[in-house]
Amino acid sequence: MTVRVRIAPSPTGLLHVGNVRSALFNWLFARHHNGTFVLRIDDTDVERSEQQYEDDIKSGMTWLGLDWDEGVDVGGPHGSYRQSDRFDRYRDVVDELIGAGHAYYDDRSPELLDELRNKAQKEGKHPNVYIRRPDTEATSGVVRFSVPQDAPIEFFDLVRDEMRFEAGVVDDFVILRSNGTPTYHLASTVDDVDYEISHVIRGEDLLSSTPKHILLTRAMGADPATYAHLPLLFGPDGKKLSKRHGDTSLKAYRAGGYLPEAMFNYLSLLGWSYDSETTIFSVDQAVERFDLEGVSKNPAVFDVDKLQWMNGEYIRAIPPDDFAQRARPLIEVELGHPPTESEWSIFVEMSPLLQERVKLITEVGEMSRFLFVDDVDFDEQSWSKVMIGETPVLALSVAIRHLTELGDWTVAAIEAALRAVLEETDLNPRKGWQPLRVAVTGSQVSPPLFESMAALGRPGTLHRLSVALNRLADEPEG
């Protein structure tokens, strides 16, 4: 089987995770069958198309590892892969369709067409009863495709099985606007025919367009592609994924600290499963196992919490040196300059402990900030929850004394000293050590306390414990 598939996003906005999922399934199908993956830019909406959005599409695909064999930037045997370069080709097809009786000019006004639709609705008839080829021969206006009325449109969908659309439910649809630009239906179909696309794998929201595309393909004298319509993406609330569920652009997740490996894995599971048990798998494993017959008909739920969990699993699985290098740009942001040898040494020492705790790479900067500043900014929520009553004052005072008297400043020695604090104060670890954690790191959420103090050093640790104790002394009682 020769496989040629495509993804054809419009550069009118940031790349949506729904489009990314479609691109991923196309890419997996092509790679599984040793086929060709094409990236086409559908920019017929000239006014809204922008270069920044095309750049976002290409960088997002590259970040995720979805390389394309033909298309924008890489070229191929079919000329341009931007629709805005192919307007002459679309107009030639329109002329051919008109000449063969498959299309016609329609100069009727939108108002008249609305009247005809309303008339059909009142009479309980389909709009096609009145919105058919006009009796008069128009020579301007939009061009409509003349939908055959003699037979239903049937096709087999690799996801949804046998599909049937009665001819009477498809209006004569516009293929060329009055300003000479092609509609989506025309441009997409002509491109699929010209680029010899074998399988059209796209979202279920385009299922109703498929009869039109099949009819256009046949009118051009070509065989329709094989179709597969992927299930829609829903949010956890069971509604179609939209901005009410949070940011839906891939760029936002890239900036938010997600690894491309985790995003690839998670998107692969939105409508498809590796098997009944496996959740985490490699790209090579996905390519080896992927098939469209295994794609579900039911909507897939995009759950950010599950994605974040998976991202954490991937973070913990990467080699420590790789983790440190991925986090380096974040450390530079925290420092405001590239880390010195000493600063980088401190971070590398702490990075395995950070790696065990973060779910997002972006959390590394915030969680390690305490290592690189003279004074921490206390997280007020942590402070108000932990620094209550006399217990924190007791824990801090005794800890300062024990740590001041400490000989070696090592993790083991610090642990021994702080355990002695618990014995002297008769406090449990939560009561006795949480105030120290907030004082040293600024937050309840941090790397392990002993290691944090060791990396910070004796002077820095004692300074922060004293700052916190003084703040407690200055706060009004009650």
The 8 nearest C-alpha neighbors of each residue, nearest first, counted from 0:
[[1, 2, 32, 34, 197, 33, 3, 198],
 [2, 0, 34, 3, 197, 32, 33, 35],
 [1, 3, 34, 197, 0, 35, 29, 4],
 [4, 2, 35, 196, 197, 34, 36, 198],
 [5, 3, 36, 198, 196, 37, 25, 197],
 [6, 4, 37, 36, 38, 7, 25, 39],
 [5, 7, 38, 22, 39, 8, 37, 4],
 [6, 8, 39, 40, 41, 38, 5, 9],
 [9, 7, 40, 41, 6, 10, 39, 18],
 [8, 10, 41, 11, 42, 40, 7, 48],
 [11, 9, 52, 53, 48, 12, 49, 42],
 [10, 12, 48, 47, 9, 52, 49, 13],
 [13, 11, 52, 10, 14, 9, 48, 49],
 [12, 14, 52, 248, 15, 55, 11, 56],
 [13, 15, 248, 56, 249, 12, 55, 16],
 [16, 14, 248, 17, 18, 247, 249, 13],
 [15, 17, 19, 18, 249, 248, 247, 20],
 [18, 16, 20, 15, 19, 21, 232, 231],
 [19, 17, 21, 15, 16, 20, 22, 14],
 [18, 20, 16, 22, 17, 21, 23, 15],
 [19, 21, 23, 17, 22, 18, 266, 16],
 [22, 20, 18, 24, 19, 23, 201, 25],
 [23, 21, 19, 25, 20, 24, 6, 26],
 [22, 24, 20, 26, 21, 25, 19, 27],
 [25, 23, 27, 21, 26, 22, 28, 20],
 [24, 26, 22, 28, 23, 27, 29, 4],
 [25, 27, 23, 29, 24, 28, 36, 22],
 [26, 28, 24, 30, 286, 29, 25, 31],
 [27, 29, 25, 31, 26, 30, 24, 32],
 [30, 28, 34, 26, 32, 27, 31, 35],
 [29, 31, 33, 27, 32, 28, 34, 26],
 [32, 30, 286, 28, 29, 33, 27, 287],
 [31, 33, 34, 29, 30, 28, 2, 0],
 [34, 32, 30, 31, 29, 35, 2, 1],
 [33, 35, 29, 2, 32, 3, 30, 1],
 [36, 34, 3, 29, 68, 2, 4, 37],
 [35, 37, 4, 67, 68, 5, 29, 26],
 [38, 36, 5, 69, 70, 67, 68, 4],
 [39, 37, 70, 6, 5, 67, 7, 71],
 [38, 40, 7, 80, 70, 81, 6, 37],
 [39, 41, 81, 7, 8, 42, 9, 80],
 [42, 40, 9, 82, 7, 8, 43, 81],
 [43, 41, 44, 9, 82, 83, 40, 48],
 [42, 44, 45, 83, 82, 41, 181, 180],
 [45, 43, 42, 46, 47, 48, 11, 41],
 [44, 46, 48, 43, 47, 42, 83, 49],
 [45, 47, 44, 48, 49, 43, 11, 42],
 [48, 46, 11, 45, 44, 49, 10, 42],
 [49, 47, 11, 10, 45, 46, 42, 44],
 [50, 48, 51, 52, 10, 11, 47, 53],
 [49, 51, 53, 52, 54, 48, 10, 55],
 [52, 50, 54, 49, 53, 55, 10, 13],
 [51, 53, 10, 55, 54, 50, 49, 12],
 [52, 54, 10, 50, 56, 55, 51, 57],
 [55, 53, 51, 57, 52, 56, 58, 50],
 [56, 54, 52, 58, 53, 57, 59, 51],
 [57, 55, 53, 59, 54, 14, 58, 60],
 [56, 58, 54, 60, 59, 55, 61, 53],
 [59, 57, 61, 55, 60, 56, 62, 54],
 [60, 58, 62, 56, 61, 57, 55, 63],
 [59, 61, 65, 57, 63, 58, 62, 56],
 [60, 62, 64, 58, 63, 59, 65, 57],
 [63, 61, 59, 64, 60, 58, 259, 65],
 [62, 64, 259, 60, 61, 65, 59, 263],
 [63, 65, 61, 62, 66, 60, 259, 263],
 [66, 64, 60, 61, 63, 67, 26, 23],
 [65, 67, 64, 61, 68, 60, 36, 26],
 [68, 66, 36, 37, 69, 38, 65, 70],
 [67, 69, 36, 35, 37, 66, 70, 73],
 [70, 68, 37, 75, 74, 67, 73, 38],
 [69, 71, 38, 74, 80, 37, 39, 73],
 [70, 72, 80, 73, 74, 38, 39, 81],
 [71, 73, 74, 70, 69, 80, 57, 75],
 [72, 74, 71, 70, 69, 75, 68, 67],
 [75, 73, 70, 69, 72, 71, 78, 76],
 [74, 76, 69, 77, 70, 78, 73, 68],
 [75, 77, 78, 74, 69, 194, 79, 70],
 [78, 76, 75, 194, 79, 193, 80, 74],
 [79, 77, 76, 75, 80, 74, 70, 81],
 [80, 78, 81, 77, 84, 74, 85, 71],
 [79, 81, 39, 70, 71, 40, 82, 78],
 [82, 80, 40, 83, 79, 84, 39, 41],
 [81, 83, 85, 84, 41, 42, 43, 80],
 [82, 84, 81, 43, 85, 42, 86, 45],
 [85, 83, 82, 81, 86, 79, 80, 87],
 [86, 84, 82, 88, 87, 83, 89, 81],
 [85, 87, 89, 88, 84, 83, 90, 82],
 [88, 86, 90, 85, 89, 91, 84, 92],
 [87, 89, 91, 85, 86, 90, 92, 189],
 [90, 88, 86, 92, 91, 87, 93, 85],
 [89, 91, 93, 87, 92, 88, 86, 94],
 [92, 90, 88, 94, 89, 93, 87, 95],
 [93, 91, 95, 89, 90, 94, 96, 88],
 [92, 94, 90, 96, 95, 91, 97, 89],
 [95, 93, 97, 91, 92, 96, 98, 90],
 [94, 96, 92, 98, 93, 97, 99, 91],
 [95, 97, 101, 93, 99, 102, 98, 94],
 [98, 96, 102, 94, 100, 99, 95, 103],
 [97, 99, 95, 96, 100, 94, 101, 102],
 [98, 100, 96, 97, 101, 95, 102, 218],
 [99, 101, 97, 98, 102, 96, 103, 145],
 [102, 100, 96, 145, 99, 97, 144, 218],
 [103, 101, 144, 97, 145, 96, 143, 100],
 [102, 104, 142, 143, 97, 105, 144, 145],
 [105, 103, 142, 137, 141, 139, 140, 138],
 [104, 106, 141, 140, 107, 142, 137, 103],
 [107, 105, 140, 139, 137, 108, 104, 141],
 [106, 108, 105, 111, 109, 112, 140, 110],
 [107, 109, 111, 110, 106, 112, 105, 113],
 [110, 108, 112, 111, 113, 107, 114, 106],
 [109, 111, 113, 108, 112, 114, 107, 115],
 [112, 110, 114, 108, 113, 109, 115, 107],
 [111, 113, 115, 109, 114, 110, 116, 108],
 [112, 114, 116, 110, 111, 115, 117, 109],
 [115, 113, 111, 117, 112, 116, 118, 110],
 [116, 114, 118, 112, 113, 117, 129, 119],
 [117, 115, 113, 126, 119, 118, 114, 120],
 [118, 116, 120, 114, 115, 119, 113, 121],
 [117, 119, 115, 121, 116, 120, 114, 122],
 [118, 120, 124, 122, 116, 126, 117, 121],
 [119, 121, 123, 117, 122, 118, 124, 116],
 [122, 120, 118, 123, 119, 117, 124, 116],
 [123, 121, 119, 120, 124, 118, 117, 125],
 [124, 122, 120, 121, 119, 125, 118, 126],
 [123, 125, 119, 122, 120, 126, 128, 121],
 [124, 126, 127, 128, 119, 123, 120, 168],
 [127, 125, 116, 128, 119, 129, 130, 124],
 [126, 128, 130, 129, 125, 170, 131, 167],
 [129, 127, 126, 125, 130, 131, 124, 119],
 [128, 130, 127, 131, 126, 115, 119, 116],
 [131, 129, 127, 126, 128, 115, 132, 171],
 [130, 132, 129, 127, 133, 171, 128, 145],
 [131, 133, 134, 130, 145, 103, 105, 171],
 [134, 132, 135, 131, 136, 105, 130, 137],
 [133, 135, 132, 136, 131, 137, 105, 130],
 [136, 134, 133, 137, 132, 105, 138, 106],
 [135, 137, 138, 134, 133, 104, 105, 103],
 [138, 136, 104, 139, 105, 106, 135, 140],
 [139, 137, 104, 136, 140, 106, 105, 103],
 [140, 138, 137, 104, 106, 141, 105, 177],
 [141, 139, 106, 177, 105, 104, 142, 138],
 [140, 142, 177, 176, 105, 175, 104, 143],
 [143, 141, 104, 175, 103, 173, 174, 105],
 [144, 142, 173, 172, 102, 103, 174, 171],
 [143, 145, 102, 171, 172, 101, 146, 173],
 [144, 146, 102, 171, 101, 143, 147, 103],
 [145, 147, 171, 144, 148, 170, 169, 166],
 [148, 146, 149, 145, 166, 150, 214, 101],
 [147, 149, 166, 150, 146, 167, 151, 165],
 [148, 150, 147, 166, 151, 167, 146, 165],
 [151, 149, 148, 166, 152, 165, 147, 167],
 [152, 150, 165, 166, 164, 153, 163, 149],
 [153, 151, 164, 163, 210, 165, 166, 150],
 [154, 152, 163, 162, 151, 164, 155, 161],
 [153, 155, 162, 161, 156, 163, 152, 226],
 [154, 156, 161, 160, 162, 157, 153, 226],
 [155, 157, 160, 227, 159, 226, 158, 161],
 [158, 156, 227, 160, 159, 292, 226, 291],
 [159, 157, 227, 156, 160, 228, 294, 292],
 [158, 160, 156, 157, 296, 161, 228, 227],
 [159, 161, 156, 155, 157, 158, 162, 154],
 [162, 160, 155, 156, 154, 159, 163, 153],
 [161, 163, 154, 153, 155, 160, 156, 164],
 [162, 164, 153, 152, 165, 151, 154, 161],
 [165, 163, 152, 151, 166, 153, 162, 210],
 [164, 166, 151, 167, 168, 152, 163, 150],
 [167, 165, 151, 148, 168, 169, 150, 164],
 [166, 168, 165, 169, 148, 127, 125, 170],
 [169, 167, 166, 165, 170, 164, 125, 127],
 [170, 168, 167, 166, 171, 146, 165, 211],
 [171, 169, 172, 127, 168, 146, 126, 130],
 [170, 172, 145, 146, 144, 143, 131, 169],
 [173, 171, 143, 170, 144, 174, 145, 169],
 [172, 174, 143, 142, 175, 144, 141, 171],
 [173, 175, 182, 185, 143, 142, 181, 144],
 [176, 174, 181, 142, 141, 182, 173, 180],
 [177, 175, 141, 178, 179, 180, 181, 142],
 [176, 178, 141, 140, 179, 175, 180, 139],
 [179, 177, 176, 180, 175, 141, 140, 181],
 [178, 180, 176, 177, 175, 181, 90, 141],
 [179, 181, 176, 178, 175, 182, 86, 43],
 [182, 180, 175, 174, 186, 185, 176, 179],
 [181, 183, 174, 184, 185, 175, 186, 180],
 [182, 184, 186, 185, 187, 181, 43, 174],
 [185, 183, 182, 187, 186, 188, 212, 174],
 [184, 186, 174, 188, 182, 183, 187, 181],
 [187, 185, 189, 183, 188, 184, 181, 190],
 [188, 186, 190, 184, 185, 189, 183, 191],
 [187, 189, 191, 185, 190, 186, 212, 184],
 [190, 188, 192, 186, 191, 187, 193, 185],
 [191, 189, 193, 187, 188, 192, 194, 186],
 [190, 192, 188, 196, 194, 189, 193, 195],
 [191, 193, 195, 189, 190, 194, 188, 196],
 [194, 192, 190, 195, 191, 189, 77, 196],
 [193, 195, 191, 196, 192, 190, 77, 189],
 [196, 194, 192, 193, 191, 197, 3, 190],
 [195, 197, 3, 191, 4, 194, 198, 192],
 [196, 198, 224, 3, 2, 195, 225, 4],
 [199, 197, 225, 224, 4, 226, 196, 200],
 [198, 200, 226, 225, 227, 201, 4, 224],
 [201, 199, 227, 228, 226, 198, 25, 21],
 [202, 200, 228, 21, 229, 199, 227, 203],
 [203, 201, 229, 228, 204, 205, 230, 231],
 [202, 204, 228, 206, 229, 205, 230, 231],
 [203, 205, 202, 206, 231, 207, 228, 201],
 [206, 204, 203, 208, 207, 202, 209, 201],
 [205, 207, 203, 208, 209, 204, 228, 202],
 [206, 208, 205, 209, 210, 204, 211, 203],
 [209, 207, 205, 206, 211, 210, 212, 184],
 [208, 210, 212, 211, 206, 207, 213, 205],
 [211, 209, 213, 212, 208, 152, 214, 207],
 [212, 210, 214, 209, 213, 208, 215, 184],
 [213, 211, 209, 215, 214, 210, 188, 216],
 [212, 214, 216, 210, 215, 211, 223, 209],
 [215, 213, 211, 217, 216, 212, 218, 210],
 [216, 214, 218, 212, 213, 217, 211, 219],
 [217, 215, 213, 219, 218, 214, 221, 223],
 [216, 218, 220, 214, 219, 221, 215, 222],
 [217, 219, 215, 220, 216, 214, 101, 96],
 [220, 218, 216, 217, 221, 215, 96, 92],
 [219, 221, 217, 218, 216, 222, 215, 223],
 [222, 220, 217, 216, 219, 223, 192, 218],
 [221, 223, 217, 224, 216, 220, 192, 213],
 [224, 222, 213, 216, 221, 225, 217, 192],
 [223, 225, 197, 198, 226, 199, 196, 222],
 [224, 226, 198, 199, 197, 223, 227, 156],
 [227, 225, 199, 156, 198, 200, 224, 157],
 [226, 228, 200, 157, 156, 158, 199, 229],
 [229, 227, 203, 201, 202, 200, 158, 206],
 [228, 230, 202, 203, 201, 227, 231, 158],
 [231, 229, 298, 203, 296, 297, 202, 299],
 [230, 232, 298, 203, 299, 202, 233, 229],
 [233, 231, 299, 240, 300, 298, 239, 301],
 [234, 232, 239, 240, 300, 238, 237, 299],
 [233, 235, 240, 236, 301, 300, 237, 238],
 [234, 236, 237, 302, 300, 233, 301, 238],
 [237, 235, 234, 238, 233, 239, 244, 300],
 [236, 238, 235, 234, 233, 239, 300, 240],
 [239, 237, 233, 236, 234, 240, 235, 241],
 [240, 238, 233, 232, 234, 241, 237, 231],
 [239, 241, 233, 234, 232, 238, 244, 242],
 [242, 240, 243, 244, 239, 247, 245, 234],
 [243, 241, 245, 244, 246, 247, 240, 248],
 [242, 244, 241, 245, 240, 246, 234, 247],
 [243, 245, 242, 241, 234, 240, 246, 247],
 [246, 244, 242, 243, 247, 241, 240, 303],
 [245, 247, 242, 248, 251, 244, 241, 243],
 [248, 246, 15, 16, 242, 245, 249, 241],
 [249, 247, 15, 250, 14, 251, 16, 246],
 [248, 250, 252, 251, 16, 15, 14, 253],
 [249, 251, 253, 248, 252, 254, 59, 14],
 [252, 250, 254, 249, 253, 248, 255, 246],
 [251, 253, 255, 249, 254, 250, 257, 256],
 [252, 254, 250, 255, 251, 257, 256, 249],
 [255, 253, 251, 252, 256, 250, 257, 361],
 [256, 254, 252, 253, 251, 257, 361, 359],
 [255, 257, 360, 361, 359, 254, 253, 258],
 [256, 258, 253, 359, 252, 255, 310, 259],
 [257, 259, 261, 260, 262, 310, 256, 253],
 [260, 258, 262, 63, 261, 263, 62, 257],
 [261, 259, 263, 258, 262, 264, 63, 313],
 [260, 262, 264, 310, 258, 263, 259, 265],
 [261, 263, 259, 265, 264, 260, 266, 258],
 [264, 262, 260, 266, 261, 265, 259, 267],
 [265, 263, 261, 267, 262, 266, 260, 279],
 [264, 266, 262, 267, 268, 263, 261, 306],
 [265, 267, 269, 268, 263, 264, 20, 262],
 [268, 266, 264, 265, 269, 263, 271, 23],
 [267, 269, 271, 266, 265, 272, 270, 264],
 [270, 268, 299, 266, 267, 271, 300, 265],
 [269, 271, 295, 299, 294, 268, 230, 272],
 [272, 270, 294, 268, 269, 293, 295, 267],
 [273, 271, 274, 268, 270, 275, 293, 267],
 [272, 274, 277, 288, 271, 285, 275, 278],
 [275, 273, 272, 276, 277, 278, 271, 288],
 [274, 276, 277, 273, 272, 278, 271, 293],
 [277, 275, 274, 278, 273, 272, 279, 280],
 [278, 276, 274, 279, 273, 275, 280, 272],
 [279, 277, 276, 280, 273, 268, 272, 264],
 [278, 280, 277, 264, 281, 309, 265, 261],
 [281, 279, 284, 278, 264, 282, 285, 277],
 [282, 280, 284, 283, 285, 279, 264, 260],
 [281, 283, 285, 284, 286, 280, 264, 263],
 [284, 282, 286, 281, 285, 287, 280, 288],
 [283, 285, 287, 281, 282, 286, 280, 288],
 [284, 286, 282, 288, 283, 287, 289, 281],
 [287, 285, 283, 31, 27, 284, 289, 288],
 [286, 288, 284, 285, 31, 289, 283, 30],
 [287, 289, 285, 286, 284, 290, 273, 31],
 [290, 288, 286, 285, 287, 27, 28, 31],
 [291, 289, 292, 293, 28, 288, 294, 31],
 [292, 290, 293, 294, 157, 158, 289, 28],
 [291, 293, 290, 294, 158, 157, 295, 289],
 [292, 294, 291, 290, 271, 295, 272, 289],
 [295, 293, 271, 291, 270, 292, 158, 296],
 [294, 296, 270, 297, 271, 293, 230, 158],
 [295, 297, 230, 159, 158, 294, 298, 229],
 [298, 296, 295, 230, 299, 270, 231, 294],
 [299, 297, 230, 231, 232, 233, 300, 296],
 [300, 298, 232, 269, 270, 233, 231, 230],
 [301, 299, 233, 234, 232, 302, 235, 298],
 [300, 302, 234, 233, 232, 303, 299, 235],
 [301, 303, 304, 305, 235, 300, 306, 234],
 [302, 304, 306, 305, 307, 301, 308, 235],
 [305, 303, 307, 306, 302, 308, 309, 301],
 [306, 304, 308, 307, 303, 302, 309, 301],
 [305, 307, 303, 309, 304, 308, 310, 265],
 [306, 308, 310, 304, 305, 309, 303, 358],
 [309, 307, 305, 311, 310, 306, 304, 312],
 [310, 308, 312, 306, 311, 307, 305, 261],
 [311, 309, 307, 313, 261, 312, 308, 358],
 [312, 310, 358, 314, 308, 309, 313, 307],
 [311, 313, 309, 315, 310, 314, 316, 308],
 [312, 314, 316, 310, 311, 315, 261, 309],
 [315, 313, 311, 316, 312, 317, 310, 354],
 [314, 316, 312, 313, 317, 354, 355, 311],
 [315, 317, 313, 314, 312, 318, 311, 319],
 [316, 318, 314, 315, 322, 319, 313, 321],
 [319, 317, 321, 320, 322, 316, 315, 314],
 [320, 318, 322, 321, 323, 351, 317, 350],
 [319, 321, 323, 322, 318, 324, 347, 317],
 [322, 320, 324, 318, 319, 323, 325, 317],
 [323, 321, 319, 325, 320, 324, 326, 318],
 [322, 324, 326, 320, 321, 325, 327, 319],
 [323, 325, 327, 321, 326, 322, 320, 328],
 [326, 324, 322, 323, 327, 321, 328, 360],
 [325, 327, 323, 324, 329, 328, 322, 330],
 [326, 328, 324, 330, 329, 325, 323, 331],
 [329, 327, 331, 330, 326, 332, 325, 324],
 [330, 328, 332, 364, 331, 327, 326, 333],
 [329, 331, 333, 327, 332, 328, 364, 334],
 [330, 332, 337, 328, 334, 336, 329, 333],
 [333, 331, 329, 335, 330, 334, 328, 336],
 [334, 332, 330, 331, 335, 364, 329, 368],
 [335, 333, 331, 336, 332, 330, 371, 338],
 [334, 336, 332, 331, 333, 337, 330, 338],
 [335, 337, 331, 334, 338, 332, 333, 330],
 [338, 336, 331, 339, 335, 334, 330, 332],
 [339, 337, 342, 343, 336, 331, 340, 334],
 [338, 340, 342, 341, 343, 337, 344, 336],
 [339, 341, 343, 342, 344, 338, 345, 337],
 [340, 342, 344, 339, 343, 345, 338, 346],
 [343, 341, 339, 345, 344, 338, 340, 346],
 [342, 344, 346, 340, 345, 341, 338, 339],
 [345, 343, 341, 347, 342, 346, 340, 348],
 [344, 346, 342, 348, 343, 347, 454, 341],
 [347, 345, 343, 349, 348, 344, 350, 342],
 [346, 348, 350, 344, 349, 345, 343, 323],
 [347, 349, 345, 346, 350, 344, 351, 454],
 [350, 348, 346, 347, 352, 351, 353, 345],
 [349, 351, 353, 347, 352, 346, 348, 354],
 [352, 350, 354, 353, 349, 319, 355, 348],
 [353, 351, 350, 355, 354, 349, 446, 356],
 [352, 354, 350, 356, 355, 351, 446, 357],
 [355, 353, 351, 352, 356, 357, 315, 350],
 [354, 356, 352, 353, 315, 357, 351, 314],
 [357, 355, 353, 354, 358, 352, 446, 311],
 [356, 358, 359, 354, 362, 353, 355, 311],
 [357, 359, 311, 310, 307, 308, 356, 360],
 [360, 358, 256, 361, 362, 357, 257, 311],
 [359, 361, 256, 362, 363, 326, 257, 358],
 [360, 362, 256, 359, 363, 364, 255, 329],
 [363, 361, 360, 365, 359, 364, 366, 357],
 [364, 362, 366, 361, 365, 360, 367, 353],
 [365, 363, 329, 367, 366, 362, 330, 368],
 [364, 366, 368, 362, 367, 363, 361, 333],
 [365, 367, 363, 364, 368, 445, 362, 369],
 [366, 368, 364, 369, 365, 370, 363, 346],
 [369, 367, 365, 370, 371, 366, 364, 333],
 [370, 368, 440, 367, 371, 372, 375, 441],
 [369, 371, 368, 367, 455, 372, 454, 345],
 [370, 372, 369, 368, 334, 373, 342, 367],
 [373, 371, 374, 369, 370, 375, 368, 334],
 [372, 374, 375, 371, 459, 369, 370, 463],
 [375, 373, 372, 376, 463, 369, 466, 462],
 [376, 374, 441, 369, 377, 372, 440, 373],
 [377, 375, 441, 378, 374, 369, 440, 379],
 [376, 378, 441, 379, 375, 442, 382, 437],
 [377, 379, 381, 442, 380, 441, 382, 376],
 [380, 378, 382, 381, 377, 383, 384, 442],
 [379, 381, 383, 382, 378, 384, 442, 377],
 [380, 382, 384, 378, 379, 383, 442, 443],
 [381, 383, 379, 386, 385, 384, 380, 378],
 [384, 382, 380, 381, 385, 386, 379, 387],
 [383, 385, 381, 382, 386, 380, 387, 379],
 [386, 384, 382, 387, 383, 381, 434, 433],
 [387, 385, 382, 391, 383, 384, 434, 388],
 [388, 386, 385, 383, 391, 384, 389, 390],
 [387, 389, 390, 386, 391, 392, 477, 476],
 [390, 388, 392, 391, 393, 387, 386, 394],
 [389, 391, 393, 392, 388, 394, 430, 387],
 [392, 390, 394, 393, 434, 386, 389, 395],
 [393, 391, 389, 395, 390, 394, 396, 468],
 [392, 394, 390, 396, 391, 395, 397, 389],
 [395, 393, 391, 431, 397, 392, 396, 398],
 [394, 396, 398, 392, 393, 397, 391, 399],
 [397, 395, 393, 399, 398, 394, 392, 400],
 [396, 398, 400, 399, 394, 395, 393, 420],
 [399, 397, 395, 401, 400, 396, 402, 394],
 [400, 398, 402, 396, 397, 401, 403, 395],
 [399, 401, 397, 403, 398, 402, 404, 396],
 [402, 400, 398, 404, 403, 399, 416, 405],
 [401, 403, 405, 399, 404, 400, 398, 416],
 [404, 402, 400, 401, 405, 399, 461, 457],
 [403, 405, 401, 402, 400, 406, 399, 416],
 [406, 404, 402, 403, 407, 401, 408, 416],
 [405, 407, 408, 404, 412, 403, 402, 409],
 [406, 408, 409, 405, 412, 413, 411, 410],
 [409, 407, 412, 406, 453, 413, 457, 410],
 [410, 408, 412, 411, 407, 453, 413, 450],
 [409, 411, 413, 449, 412, 450, 453, 414],
 [410, 412, 414, 409, 413, 415, 449, 408],
 [411, 413, 415, 409, 414, 410, 416, 408],
 [414, 412, 416, 410, 415, 411, 449, 409],
 [415, 413, 411, 417, 412, 416, 449, 418],
 [414, 416, 412, 418, 413, 417, 411, 419],
 [417, 415, 419, 413, 414, 418, 401, 412],
 [418, 416, 420, 419, 414, 415, 413, 398],
 [419, 417, 421, 415, 420, 416, 414, 422],
 [418, 420, 422, 416, 417, 421, 423, 415],
 [419, 421, 417, 423, 418, 422, 398, 424],
 [422, 420, 426, 418, 424, 419, 425, 423],
 [421, 423, 419, 425, 420, 424, 418, 426],
 [422, 424, 420, 421, 425, 419, 426, 397],
 [423, 425, 421, 426, 422, 420, 394, 393],
 [424, 426, 422, 421, 423, 427, 420, 431],
 [427, 425, 421, 424, 431, 430, 428, 422],
 [426, 428, 430, 429, 431, 421, 425, 432],
 [429, 427, 431, 432, 430, 426, 421, 433],
 [428, 430, 433, 427, 432, 431, 426, 434],
 [431, 429, 427, 428, 432, 426, 433, 390],
 [430, 432, 428, 426, 394, 429, 427, 433],
 [431, 433, 435, 428, 434, 429, 430, 436],
 [432, 434, 436, 435, 429, 430, 431, 437],
 [435, 433, 437, 436, 432, 391, 438, 385],
 [434, 436, 438, 432, 433, 437, 439, 395],
 [437, 435, 433, 439, 438, 434, 440, 448],
 [436, 438, 441, 442, 434, 440, 435, 443],
 [437, 439, 435, 436, 467, 464, 441, 463],
 [438, 440, 436, 437, 463, 441, 435, 460],
 [441, 439, 369, 437, 442, 436, 438, 375],
 [442, 440, 377, 437, 438, 375, 378, 439],
 [443, 441, 437, 444, 378, 440, 381, 377],
 [442, 444, 437, 381, 445, 436, 433, 441],
 [445, 443, 442, 446, 366, 436, 437, 440],
 [444, 446, 366, 443, 447, 442, 440, 436],
 [445, 447, 352, 353, 451, 448, 444, 450],
 [448, 446, 450, 449, 451, 445, 352, 436],
 [447, 449, 451, 450, 436, 452, 446, 445],
 [450, 448, 452, 451, 410, 447, 414, 413],
 [449, 451, 453, 452, 448, 447, 410, 454],
 [452, 450, 448, 454, 449, 453, 447, 455],
 [453, 451, 455, 449, 450, 454, 460, 456],
 [452, 454, 450, 456, 451, 455, 410, 409],
 [453, 455, 451, 452, 456, 450, 345, 349],
 [456, 454, 452, 453, 459, 370, 451, 460],
 [457, 455, 453, 454, 459, 458, 452, 460],
 [456, 458, 460, 459, 461, 408, 455, 452],
 [459, 457, 461, 460, 456, 462, 455, 463],
 [458, 460, 462, 457, 456, 461, 455, 463],
 [459, 461, 457, 463, 462, 458, 452, 456],
 [462, 460, 464, 458, 463, 459, 457, 465],
 [461, 463, 459, 465, 460, 464, 458, 466],
 [464, 462, 466, 465, 460, 461, 439, 438],
 [463, 465, 461, 467, 438, 466, 462, 468],
 [464, 466, 468, 462, 463, 467, 469, 461],
 [467, 465, 463, 469, 468, 464, 462, 470],
 [466, 468, 470, 464, 465, 469, 438, 463],
 [469, 467, 465, 471, 470, 466, 464, 392],
 [470, 468, 472, 466, 471, 467, 465, 473],
 [471, 469, 473, 467, 472, 468, 466, 474],
 [470, 472, 468, 474, 469, 473, 467, 392],
 [471, 473, 469, 470, 474, 468, 475, 392],
 [472, 474, 470, 471, 469, 475, 468, 476],
 [473, 475, 471, 472, 470, 476, 469, 477],
 [476, 474, 473, 477, 472, 471, 470, 388],
 [477, 475, 474, 388, 472, 473, 471, 387],
 [476, 475, 388, 474, 387, 389, 471, 386]]
